[in-house]
Amino acid sequence: MARLVYSMITSLDGYAEAAEGGLGTGADDPEVHTFVGDVFRSLGTYLYGRRMYETMVFWETAHTELDAPPHIVQYARDWQAAEKVVYSTTLESVSSERTRIERTFDPDAVRRLKDEAEADLSVDGPNLAAQAIAAGLVDEYHLFITTSVVGGGKRFFPDGVRLDLELVEERSFDSGLVYARYRTR
């Protein structure tokens, strides 16, 4: 059975999306980006909400950008090779290969995906992840913690959920970003 991983950049005070502006420094660091690519290269399927998909679809053509560094080209190739499922009631079509739209998030369907998958899956975006967390589907949490406190926005972890996690791995980067990987106990 494959694992479902939830990963996002988050502020020091726990926001995956700031109410005003960005989440701070560190995410654009080539060292961090290379690490992210290495960690998630083996993913076979990405589960996205509409907004996260619209952000990530950049990777469908990122490899064609002039002077794209090798870590960007590699990440784009890995992203293109994975399956993508977009949960949206409003999106009419997708602009990337290996992508399908689902109108509702069905926890049982995601359980079947996990059972049948040969490679791990990722759920991306705080809204969709909140549904997966509430359904008890998330096996690992990968936090990329910036150095900023943003004071509000969408939280990385949804309100009203208790999780007991085990720290599996941690790493800090010269940019100040900290990576922490937790497993569900």
C-alpha positions in Angstrom: 0.0 0.0 0.0 1.3 3.4 -0.9 1.6 6.3 1.5 -0.3 9.6 1.2 2.0 12.5 1.9 1.0 16.1 2.7 3.7 18.7 2.1 3.7 22.4 1.9 5.8 25.4 2.6 4.6 26.9 5.9 5.4 30.0 8.0 7.0 29.6 11.4 3.6 30.2 12.9 1.9 27.4 10.9 0.3 29.1 7.9 0.5 27.4 4.5 -1.0 30.4 2.8 -0.5 33.9 4.3 -3.4 36.4 4.5 -1.1 39.1 3.2 1.8 38.4 0.9 4.3 35.6 0.8 5.4 33.1 3.5 9.0 34.3 3.8 12.4 33.4 2.4 14.0 30.2 1.6 11.7 28.4 -0.8 13.3 29.7 -4.0 16.8 28.5 -2.9 18.3 26.1 -5.5 19.6 23.9 -2.6 16.0 23.6 -1.2 14.5 23.1 -4.6 16.9 20.3 -5.5 16.2 18.7 -2.1 12.4 18.9 -2.7 12.9 17.3 -6.1 14.9 14.5 -4.6 12.4 13.8 -1.8 9.4 13.8 -4.1 10.9 12.2 -7.3 9.3 8.8 -6.4 5.7 10.1 -6.1 3.4 8.5 -8.6 0.3 10.7 -8.1 -0.5 14.2 -7.0 -3.9 15.1 -5.6 -4.7 18.8 -6.0 -7.4 21.3 -5.5 -8.1 23.7 -8.4 -6.0 26.6 -7.1 -3.0 24.4 -6.3 -3.3 22.7 -9.7 -3.3 26.1 -11.4 -0.1 27.0 -9.6 1.6 23.7 -10.3 0.7 23.3 -13.9 3.6 25.6 -14.6 5.8 22.4 -14.4 4.1 21.1 -17.6 6.3 23.5 -19.6 9.0 24.7 -17.1 11.6 22.5 -18.8 11.3 24.6 -22.0 12.2 27.9 -20.3 15.4 29.4 -21.6 18.3 28.9 -19.3 16.3 26.7 -16.9 18.8 25.2 -14.4 19.1 21.4 -14.2 17.2 21.1 -10.9 14.2 22.9 -12.5 14.3 20.7 -15.6 14.5 17.6 -13.5 11.6 18.6 -11.3 9.5 19.4 -14.4 10.2 16.0 -15.9 9.4 14.2 -12.6 6.1 16.2 -12.3 5.1 15.5 -15.9 5.7 11.7 -15.3 3.3 11.6 -12.4 -0.5 11.2 -12.5 -2.5 14.2 -11.4 -6.0 14.3 -9.9 -7.7 17.7 -9.6 -10.6 18.0 -7.3 -12.8 20.9 -8.6 -16.4 21.7 -9.1 -15.5 24.6 -11.4 -12.5 23.6 -13.5 -13.8 22.6 -17.0 -10.5 21.2 -18.5 -6.9 20.6 -17.6 -3.8 21.7 -19.5 -1.4 19.0 -18.5 -0.9 15.4 -19.5 -1.8 12.5 -17.2 -4.4 14.6 -15.4 -8.0 14.1 -14.7 -10.7 16.0 -12.9 -12.8 14.7 -10.0 -15.8 16.7 -8.9 -15.8 15.6 -5.3 -13.2 14.4 -2.8 -14.2 10.8 -2.0 -12.1 9.3 0.9 -13.0 5.8 -0.1 -11.8 6.4 -3.7 -8.5 7.8 -2.3 -8.1 4.7 0.0 -8.5 2.6 -3.1 -5.9 4.7 -4.9 -3.5 4.1 -2.0 -4.2 0.4 -2.0 -3.6 0.0 -5.7 -0.7 2.4 -6.2 2.8 1.2 -6.7 4.2 4.7 -5.7 3.3 7.1 -3.0 0.8 9.9 -3.5 0.8 13.5 -2.4 -2.1 15.7 -1.4 -1.3 19.4 -1.9 -3.0 22.5 -0.7 -4.4 23.2 2.8 -8.1 22.9 1.8 -7.8 19.5 0.2 -5.3 18.2 2.7 -7.8 19.2 5.5 -10.3 16.7 4.0 -7.7 14.0 3.7 -6.5 14.6 7.3 -10.1 14.5 8.6 -10.6 11.2 6.8 -7.5 9.7 8.4 -5.8 9.2 5.0 -2.5 11.1 5.5 0.5 9.0 6.5 3.3 11.5 6.4 3.6 15.3 6.8 6.5 17.2 5.2 6.8 20.7 6.4 9.1 23.3 4.8 9.2 25.9 7.5 10.2 29.5 6.6 11.8 32.0 8.9 8.7 34.3 8.9 5.8 34.8 11.2 2.8 36.0 9.1 0.1 36.3 11.7 -2.8 34.8 9.7 -4.1 33.0 6.6 -4.8 29.3 5.9 -3.2 27.0 8.4 -1.1 24.1 7.5 -3.0 21.8 9.9 -6.8 22.3 10.0 -8.5 23.4 13.2 -10.2 20.8 15.3 -7.8 17.9 14.5 -5.6 16.1 16.9 -2.6 14.2 15.5 0.2 12.4 17.3 3.2 12.4 15.1 6.7 10.9 15.1 9.6 13.0 13.8 11.3 10.9 11.2 13.7 13.4 9.6 14.8 17.0 9.8 17.2 19.3 8.0 18.0 22.9 8.0 19.3 24.9 5.0 21.6 27.9 4.7 18.6 30.0 3.7 17.1 29.4 7.2 14.3 27.1 5.9 13.8 24.0 8.0 12.5 20.7 6.7 10.7 18.4 9.1 9.1 15.1 8.1 6.6 13.4 10.5 4.9 10.1 10.3 1.5 9.4 11.7 1.8 7.2 14.8 
